[in-house]
Amino acid sequence: MTQNRLIVLGNGFDLACGLNSSYSNFFAYRFKKILKENKYEIPDPENDADIFFLTREFYKNNTRNLEKIATNPNLTSWNFWDILFLSQNASDSPLMADSNWCDIESTIKKVVTSVLFNNGEKAYDEEHINDYLVSPMDQLIKSLRLSPNKDQLDIFLLSELNKFEKVFSMY
């Protein structure tokens, strides 16, 4: 009797099967919800380019409010990481210049190491950190970095990351 086996190696199997499971697909879904919550009309809700364009417009029109929202631990439908990715999609931040804005793992690592500088690991040269922190969200990261209570900051970032992960897992 012949037995068939399917062996899946590495990432990409879902994409090869035509599933909309890339990070950019997730962000189109997530940003579409944020735009709808804020009464933005999306001409073609199936066109990710339209959604990303409108998201940039939305961010630029709401920058000051978003910074306040991003640091509020009592957010219900949004979280710090949603707003960070909105920011990265909308700006030409040098902090993220060497990575794809929707590369979740790299972005989280850069933010966490930029904010916390744990275990001597630094994302950037301390002397030149201000050269990287120029967008409004970067300035928020800079102010978080200067927080004297790193334990509370650790808890906040992890709590917000858990909220983000929950949304991602529901997608």
C-alpha positions as CSV (number, residue, x, y, z in Angstrom):
1,M,0.0,0.0,0.0
2,T,1.3,3.4,-1.0
3,Q,1.2,6.1,1.7
4,N,1.3,9.8,0.8
5,R,2.9,12.3,3.1
6,L,2.9,16.1,3.0
7,I,5.9,17.7,4.5
8,V,5.8,21.5,5.1
9,L,9.1,23.2,5.5
10,G,9.5,26.8,6.5
11,N,7.1,29.7,6.1
12,G,5.2,30.4,3.0
13,F,3.0,27.4,2.7
14,D,-0.1,29.4,3.5
15,L,0.8,32.1,0.9
16,A,1.5,29.4,-1.7
17,C,-2.0,28.1,-1.0
18,G,-3.4,31.6,-1.8
19,L,-4.3,32.5,1.8
20,N,-4.3,36.3,2.6
21,S,-2.0,35.7,5.6
22,S,0.9,38.0,5.0
23,Y,1.7,40.8,7.5
24,S,0.5,43.4,5.0
25,N,-2.8,41.5,4.6
26,F,-3.2,41.6,8.4
27,F,-2.4,45.3,8.5
28,A,-4.9,46.1,5.6
29,Y,-7.5,44.3,7.7
30,R,-6.5,46.0,10.9
31,F,-6.2,49.5,9.4
32,K,-9.5,49.1,7.6
33,K,-11.2,48.5,11.0
34,I,-9.5,51.6,12.4
35,L,-10.5,53.7,9.4
36,K,-14.1,52.5,9.7
37,E,-14.2,53.2,13.4
38,N,-13.1,56.8,12.6
39,K,-15.7,57.3,9.9
40,Y,-13.2,57.3,7.0
41,E,-14.8,56.3,3.7
42,I,-12.8,53.7,1.8
43,P,-13.5,53.9,-1.9
44,D,-12.4,50.3,-2.6
45,P,-12.2,48.3,0.6
46,E,-10.6,45.4,-1.2
47,N,-7.7,47.5,-2.5
48,D,-4.9,47.4,0.1
49,A,-3.1,50.3,-1.6
50,D,-6.2,52.5,-0.9
51,I,-6.3,51.4,2.7
52,F,-2.6,52.1,3.3
53,F,-2.9,55.5,1.5
54,L,-5.9,56.5,3.7
55,T,-4.2,55.2,6.8
56,R,-1.3,57.6,6.1
57,E,-3.8,60.5,5.7
58,F,-5.6,59.4,8.9
59,Y,-2.3,59.3,10.8
60,K,-1.1,62.7,9.6
61,N,-4.5,64.3,10.5
62,N,-4.6,62.7,13.9
63,T,-0.9,62.6,15.0
64,R,-1.3,64.4,18.3
65,N,-4.3,62.4,19.5
66,L,-2.7,59.1,18.5
67,E,0.4,59.8,20.6
68,K,-1.9,60.2,23.7
69,I,-3.9,57.1,22.7
70,A,-0.7,55.1,22.3
71,T,0.4,55.5,25.9
72,N,-3.1,55.0,27.4
73,P,-3.1,51.5,29.1
74,N,-6.9,51.5,29.1
75,L,-7.4,51.3,25.3
76,T,-10.1,49.1,24.2
77,S,-10.0,48.5,20.5
78,W,-6.5,49.9,19.7
79,N,-3.1,49.4,21.3
80,F,0.3,51.0,21.4
81,W,1.6,48.6,18.6
82,D,-1.4,49.4,16.3
83,I,-0.5,53.1,16.5
84,L,3.2,52.4,16.1
85,F,2.5,50.5,12.9
86,L,0.1,53.2,11.7
87,S,3.0,55.6,12.3
88,Q,5.5,53.5,10.5
89,N,3.2,53.1,7.5
90,A,2.7,56.9,7.5
91,S,6.1,58.3,8.0
92,D,9.6,58.2,6.6
93,S,11.1,57.5,10.1
94,P,14.9,56.9,10.0
95,L,14.3,54.5,12.9
96,M,12.7,52.0,10.5
97,A,14.6,53.0,7.3
98,D,16.4,49.7,7.0
99,S,13.3,47.5,7.4
100,N,9.9,46.8,5.9
101,W,7.4,48.8,7.9
102,C,5.1,45.8,8.3
103,D,7.9,43.4,9.5
104,I,6.4,42.8,12.9
105,E,9.2,41.0,14.6
106,S,12.0,43.5,13.4
107,T,9.9,46.5,14.3
108,I,9.1,45.2,17.8
109,K,12.7,44.4,18.4
110,K,13.8,47.8,17.3
111,V,11.3,49.6,19.5
112,V,11.9,47.5,22.6
113,T,15.7,47.7,22.3
114,S,15.4,51.4,21.5
115,V,13.2,52.0,24.5
116,L,14.7,49.7,27.1
117,F,18.3,49.0,26.0
118,N,18.4,45.8,28.0
119,N,21.4,43.6,28.6
120,G,23.7,46.1,26.9
121,E,22.1,45.4,23.6
122,K,21.5,48.6,21.7
123,A,19.6,49.1,18.5
124,Y,21.5,52.2,17.7
125,D,24.6,54.1,18.8
126,E,23.6,56.0,22.0
127,E,25.5,59.1,20.9
128,H,23.4,59.4,17.7
129,I,20.0,58.1,18.9
130,N,18.4,61.5,18.3
131,D,19.3,61.3,14.6
132,Y,16.9,58.3,14.4
133,L,14.0,59.6,16.5
134,V,12.4,62.3,14.3
135,S,8.8,61.3,13.6
136,P,6.1,62.0,16.2
137,M,5.9,58.4,17.1
138,D,9.7,58.3,17.3
139,Q,9.5,61.2,19.8
140,L,7.1,59.2,21.9
141,I,9.6,56.3,21.8
142,K,12.3,58.8,22.9
143,S,10.3,60.0,25.8
144,L,9.5,56.4,26.9
145,R,13.2,55.6,26.6
146,L,13.9,58.3,29.2
147,S,11.3,56.9,31.6
148,P,13.0,56.3,35.0
149,N,10.7,53.3,35.8
150,K,11.8,50.7,33.3
151,D,9.8,47.9,35.2
152,Q,6.6,49.8,34.5
153,L,7.6,50.4,31.0
154,D,8.4,46.7,30.5
155,I,4.9,45.8,31.8
156,F,3.2,48.4,29.6
157,L,5.0,47.3,26.4
158,L,4.3,43.6,27.2
159,S,0.6,44.2,28.0
160,E,0.2,46.2,24.8
161,L,2.0,43.5,22.9
162,N,-0.4,40.9,24.3
163,K,-3.4,43.0,23.1
164,F,-1.8,43.2,19.6
165,E,-1.1,39.5,19.6
166,K,-4.7,38.7,20.5
167,V,-6.0,40.8,17.6
168,F,-3.4,39.1,15.3
169,S,-4.4,35.6,16.4
170,M,-8.1,36.4,15.8
171,Y,-7.2,37.5,12.2
